[in-house]
Amino acid sequence: MLRIHFTGKDLGGVRMAAGPDPLWETILSFHRIRDRRGPLAYGEWRRETRTRLNGETSLLSALVPQRGYFPDFLTPAQGRLGFDAGLEAGLEALRATPHERIRAELALLVMGNERGRDPGGRLASLADGGSDRVGRLVEALRVYHRAAVEPYWPHIRARAEADRALRGRALLDGGADELLSTLPPMLRWRSPVLEADYPVHRELRLDGRGLLLQPSFFCRSTPVVHRDPALPPVLVYPVTHSDAPAVTERGGPTLGRLVGHTRSAVLRAIEHGSTTSELARRTGVSLASASQHACVLREAGLVVTLRHGNAVLHTLTPLGAALLRGGRPSEGLYARNGPVTS
């Protein structure tokens, strides 16, 4: 059981991450690549990524076991700057991690392994090897990220931004209490404590530091927090999945259906998030027509739809946002170079 204790000051310090965190997605995706659960959400991604992975992953396997603790230094706060800046800033922060901290967290990892084993001595080598070994880890993470996360980043970002829009509405409607009450079902808000099923018993006291809520595409079943309670508090939790990630391609056969002034008006009305009722009101069409237009836009990869109680909330994907800007691409690696394919 995980129990996160809030004070009144902490409720005022609850905030949403600006977007998905590249290093959290990288580490959590490494959990997903090795299991067979979540076939609808991850099956196709898993098959594609496994064919793309031709590098050595034994060091990552030693650092990120299939279950349980992995070192906090793998997901530094600097990774939250976004896709490009976040990945490189996070990797540089990892590279600069004090050696004493690396040794201490690796010792915890070895203790948590079955019978305290370190297969191949990789953890001991990293703990004793200094900057050269850490540099190899940084490069291993970068190579794995390029194969497993980078090609799917627009889809990952769209899911995280849709979740952010949903939580933001809850915050505006009812404050932090409402926001915490609308988190995924594995999280239960019983003021002043947020509870969740967890592999081990943890009591996290925020003590006025607030809490960063970090939606994650590759988080599954249970949320994740840092083991070290002294680190800035962050709660990583799963986004809602409705389809599998795909290598994003520009255009596509369904985009040919996107014609006419009404549908363009519907797309523009969704720019900052909109329920179907709001969509109908803003564009002057019937509720059924608004729902049908949103469905076509969703099939075209321009809109993400999430259910919130009795309503649904539509938000733009990066491709939909780019279309509104007259085809000018959104920021990030995907925008500059196009999608990365195998």
C-alpha positions in Angstrom: 0.0 0.0 0.0 1.2 3.5 -0.9 -0.1 6.3 1.3 0.7 9.9 0.4 0.0 12.4 3.2 -1.1 15.9 2.4 -1.2 19.1 4.4 -3.3 22.2 3.4 -0.1 23.7 1.9 0.4 20.5 -0.1 -3.0 20.7 -1.6 -2.2 24.2 -2.8 1.0 22.8 -4.3 -0.5 20.0 -6.4 0.5 20.6 -10.1 0.4 18.8 -13.4 3.5 18.0 -15.4 3.8 20.0 -18.6 4.0 16.8 -20.7 5.4 13.3 -20.7 8.9 12.8 -19.2 11.3 11.2 -21.7 13.3 9.3 -19.1 10.4 8.1 -17.1 8.8 6.8 -20.4 12.1 5.2 -21.3 12.6 3.3 -18.0 8.9 2.3 -17.7 8.8 1.1 -21.4 11.7 -1.2 -20.5 9.3 -2.9 -18.1 6.7 -3.2 -20.8 9.1 -4.6 -23.4 9.7 -7.7 -21.3 6.2 -8.7 -20.2 3.2 -9.9 -22.2 0.6 -7.9 -20.3 -1.5 -5.1 -21.9 -1.6 -6.7 -25.4 -4.1 -4.2 -26.8 -2.1 -1.1 -25.6 1.4 -2.5 -26.0 1.3 -5.6 -28.2 2.1 -3.9 -31.6 4.6 -1.5 -30.0 6.3 -4.5 -28.4 6.6 -6.4 -31.6 7.9 -3.4 -33.6 10.4 -2.3 -30.9 11.8 -5.8 -30.4 12.7 -6.0 -34.1 14.3 -2.5 -33.9 16.4 -3.3 -30.8 19.7 -4.7 -31.9 21.9 -3.2 -29.2 23.1 -4.6 -25.9 20.5 -4.2 -23.2 22.0 -6.3 -20.4 23.1 -3.3 -18.4 19.5 -1.9 -18.5 18.2 -5.3 -17.6 20.4 -5.3 -14.5 19.4 -1.8 -13.5 15.6 -2.1 -14.2 14.3 -5.5 -13.0 11.0 -6.7 -14.2 9.4 -6.0 -10.8 10.3 -3.9 -7.8 12.8 -1.1 -7.1 15.0 0.6 -9.8 17.4 3.4 -8.9 16.0 6.9 -8.5 19.0 8.4 -10.3 17.6 7.0 -13.6 14.8 9.6 -13.6 16.2 13.0 -12.6 13.9 16.0 -12.5 15.8 17.7 -15.4 14.0 15.2 -17.7 10.7 17.1 -17.4 11.7 19.9 -19.8 10.1 18.1 -22.7 11.2 15.7 -25.5 14.4 17.2 -26.9 15.7 19.4 -24.0 14.3 17.0 -21.4 16.0 13.9 -22.7 19.4 15.5 -23.1 19.2 17.5 -19.8 18.1 14.3 -18.0 20.9 12.3 -19.4 23.4 15.0 -18.5 22.0 15.1 -15.0 22.3 11.4 -14.7 25.9 11.6 -15.9 26.6 14.2 -13.2 25.1 12.1 -10.4 27.4 12.0 -7.4 29.2 8.6 -7.3 28.3 8.1 -3.6 24.6 8.3 -4.6 25.1 5.8 -7.4 26.8 3.3 -5.1 24.1 3.7 -2.4 21.2 3.2 -4.8 22.9 0.3 -6.5 23.4 -1.3 -3.1 19.7 -1.0 -2.5 19.0 -2.6 -5.9 21.3 -5.6 -5.2 19.7 -6.1 -1.8 16.3 -6.2 -3.4 17.3 -8.7 -6.0 16.7 -12.4 -5.5 19.2 -13.5 -2.9 21.2 -10.3 -3.3 22.6 -11.4 -6.6 24.3 -9.3 -9.3 24.3 -11.4 -12.4 27.4 -10.8 -14.5 28.7 -8.3 -11.9 27.3 -5.4 -14.0 26.0 -3.4 -11.0 29.3 -3.8 -9.1 31.1 -2.7 -12.3 28.9 0.4 -12.6 29.3 1.2 -8.9 33.1 0.9 -9.1 33.8 2.1 -12.6 33.4 5.9 -12.3 32.4 8.3 -15.1 33.4 5.9 -17.9 30.8 3.3 -16.8 28.2 6.0 -16.2 28.9 7.2 -19.7 28.1 3.7 -21.1 24.9 3.7 -19.2 23.9 7.1 -20.7 24.6 5.8 -24.2 22.7 2.6 -23.5 19.7 4.6 -22.4 19.9 6.9 -25.5 20.1 4.0 -27.9 17.2 2.2 -26.3 15.1 5.5 -26.2 15.7 5.9 -29.9 14.3 2.5 -30.7 11.5 2.2 -28.1 10.2 5.7 -27.4 11.2 8.2 -30.0 9.3 6.8 -32.9 6.1 6.9 -30.9 6.5 10.2 -29.1 3.7 12.1 -30.9 1.2 9.4 -29.7 2.7 9.3 -26.2 2.5 13.1 -26.0 -1.1 13.2 -27.2 -2.2 10.8 -24.5 -0.4 12.7 -21.8 -1.8 16.1 -23.0 -5.3 14.7 -23.1 -4.9 13.5 -19.5 -3.5 16.9 -18.6 -6.6 18.6 -20.1 -8.9 16.3 -18.2 -7.2 16.9 -14.8 -7.0 20.6 -15.5 -10.7 20.8 -15.9 -11.2 18.9 -12.7 -8.9 21.4 -10.9 -10.8 24.4 -12.3 -14.1 22.9 -11.4 -13.4 21.7 -7.9 -9.8 22.5 -6.9 -7.2 20.0 -5.8 -9.8 17.8 -4.0 -11.6 17.3 -7.3 -8.4 16.8 -9.2 -7.2 14.1 -6.8 -10.6 12.4 -6.9 -10.5 12.0 -10.7 -7.1 10.2 -10.9 -7.2 6.7 -12.3 -9.1 4.0 -10.2 -6.0 2.5 -8.7 -5.5 5.8 -6.8 -8.0 6.6 -4.0 -8.3 10.1 -2.5 -9.4 9.9 1.1 -8.5 13.4 2.4 -5.9 14.1 3.5 -4.3 10.8 2.2 -4.0 9.6 -1.4 -3.8 5.8 -1.4 -2.9 3.2 -4.0 -2.1 -0.5 -4.2 1.7 -0.8 -4.2 4.2 -3.7 -4.2 5.6 -2.6 -0.8 4.3 -0.5 2.1 5.2 3.2 1.7 4.3 6.3 3.7 5.2 9.5 1.8 4.8 12.7 3.7 4.8 15.7 1.5 5.5 18.2 4.4 4.5 21.3 2.4 6.5 20.4 -0.7 3.4 19.8 -2.9 3.1 17.0 -5.4 3.9 16.8 -9.2 1.4 14.6 -11.0 3.2 13.0 -14.0 1.0 11.0 -16.5 2.8 8.2 -18.3 2.0 6.2 -21.3 4.1 3.2 -20.2 3.2 3.2 -16.6 0.8 0.3 -15.9 -1.5 -1.0 -13.1 0.2 0.8 -10.2 1.7 4.4 -9.8 5.4 5.0 -9.2 7.1 7.3 -6.7 10.8 7.8 -5.9 12.1 5.6 -3.1 14.1 8.5 -1.5 11.6 10.6 0.4 14.0 13.6 0.3 13.6 13.9 -3.5 11.0 16.4 -4.9 7.7 14.4 -4.7 6.4 13.2 -8.0 3.6 10.7 -8.6 3.8 8.8 -12.0 0.5 7.3 -13.0 -1.0 5.6 -16.1 -2.8 7.5 -18.8 -6.0 6.1 -20.2 -5.4 3.8 -23.1 -7.8 3.4 -26.0 -5.5 2.2 -28.7 -2.0 1.1 -29.4 0.9 3.5 -30.1 1.9 3.6 -33.7 4.8 5.1 -35.6 3.2 8.4 -36.7 2.9 9.1 -40.4 1.9 12.4 -41.9 -1.4 12.3 -43.8 -3.1 9.0 -44.4 -6.3 7.9 -46.1 -8.6 9.1 -43.4 -7.4 12.7 -43.7 -9.1 12.8 -47.0 -12.4 13.0 -45.1 -11.4 16.2 -43.4 -13.1 18.7 -45.7 -15.5 21.6 -45.3 -16.0 24.6 -43.1 -18.0 22.8 -40.4 -15.3 20.2 -39.6 -12.6 22.9 -39.6 -14.7 24.9 -37.1 -15.0 21.7 -35.0 -11.3 21.2 -35.0 -10.6 24.8 -34.0 -13.2 24.5 -31.2 -11.3 21.6 -29.8 -8.0 23.5 -29.7 -8.1 24.1 -25.9 -10.2 21.0 -25.0 -13.9 20.6 -25.4 -16.7 18.3 -24.3 -19.2 17.2 -27.0 -21.9 19.5 -25.6 -19.5 22.5 -25.7 -18.4 21.5 -29.2 -22.0 21.6 -30.4 -22.7 24.9 -28.7 -19.5 26.6 -30.0 -20.0 25.5 -33.6 -23.8 25.7 -33.8 -24.4 22.1 -34.8 -26.5 19.4 -33.1 -25.1 17.1 -30.4 -25.1 14.1 -32.8 -23.4 16.1 -35.5 -20.7 17.3 -33.1 -20.1 13.7 -31.9 -19.8 12.5 -35.5 -17.4 15.2 -36.5 -15.2 14.5 -33.4 -15.3 10.8 -34.4 -13.9 11.5 -37.9 -11.2 13.8 -36.5 -10.3 11.1 -34.0 -10.0 8.4 -36.7 -7.8 10.8 -38.7 -5.4 11.0 -35.8 -6.2 14.7 -35.1 -8.1 14.3 -31.8 -7.9 12.3 -28.6 -11.0 11.6 -26.6 -11.2 10.6 -23.0 -14.3 9.9 -20.9 -14.8 11.9 -17.7 -17.9 10.8 -15.8 -20.9 11.2 -18.1 -19.0 13.4 -20.5 -16.2 13.0 -22.9 -13.3 15.5 -23.4 -11.8 16.0 -26.8 -8.2 17.4 -27.2 -5.9 17.9 -30.1 -3.0 15.6 -31.0 0.3 17.2 -32.1 -0.8 16.5 -35.7 -4.2 18.3 -35.2 -2.4 21.3 -33.6 0.0 21.5 -36.6 -3.0 21.4 -39.0 -4.6 24.4 -37.2 -1.3 26.3 -37.7 -1.5 25.8 -41.4 0.8 22.8 -41.5 3.5 24.4 -39.4 5.0 21.5 -37.4 4.9 21.4 -33.6 8.1 21.6 -31.6 10.4 18.7 -31.0 12.5 16.1 -32.9 9.4 14.7 -34.7 8.6 18.1 -36.1 12.1 18.8 -37.4 12.9 15.4 -39.0 9.6 13.7 -39.5 8.7 10.3 -37.9 11.4 7.8 -37.1 10.7 4.5 -38.6 12.4 1.2 -38.5 
